[in-house]
């Protein structure tokens, strides 16, 4: 089985994890929020593991 992981997915994961926001990561990377979401979903599928909990809003 091919275990290679797309480096763009990892770059997108790193930015998303740092900001904890698909939208903020998309602005940094110059992508749409949808493109970030698709790349994260692709990485999750490749790894067979969810990486983020979606849909939670944190109010401070």
Steps between C-alpha positions, in 0.01 A plus 500: 500500500625848413557689827614829342309804624447813293720776647237763426262310729760516778558871445126556514471287814778698672338837427156375601631352825687820582193720449238240596304645210451389141417859404812654655719228347343563160589869520862423588535239227316696231237230460126494541355361822350220290842408360642481853209281607552266204874471569442424868233242409743341251770478768253351749394241243861410422583463870171335591462739795300815572735791572255775598165527673285707270215732582594615849486871569695628797373822653731696726 
